[in-house]
């Protein structure tokens, strides 16, 4: 009799766990549906960018890094359209990081190169130096040392201050 009660309790706990999991999944699906609806109904690019940021964060938490990267890129595009290039740069950089986490280093390199060009166009030397450092690291990992050295030199030129923490990091990348 005790064995049957234990078995029933186990089955009930399993059912409760499945129901909780299903509720959680349903709740996540509702949230995604609401965001997609918000994205389609939003009139301003800033609102659309914010929704894309939420979706990128959601997919990153789910370890769906390529989807997260896609939404970060869309967010960057919306911010650019709304004349908010700094937020666009942040999203572009984040997309490159998501692509790296997904194991897509070539896509990350392409994304970081776009972020590098955008930061140059904006005159944002801090972001330009940071992205150049990320590219240098990726090219070192690929064992493409001449290209890595180009990005390291670019980073050092932009930083121009041998005593800064970022300069030390760039020198550390150099080997």
Secondary structure, 3 states (H helix, E strand, C coil): CHHHHHHHHHHHHHHHHHHHHHHHHHHHHHHHHHHHHHHHHCCCHHHHHHHHHHHHHHHHHCCCHHHHHHHHHHHHHHHHHCCCHHHHHHHHHHHHHHHHHCCCHHHHHHHHHHHHHHHHHHCCHHHHHHHHHHHHHHHHHCCCHHHHHHHHHHHHHHHCCCCCHHHHHHHHHHC
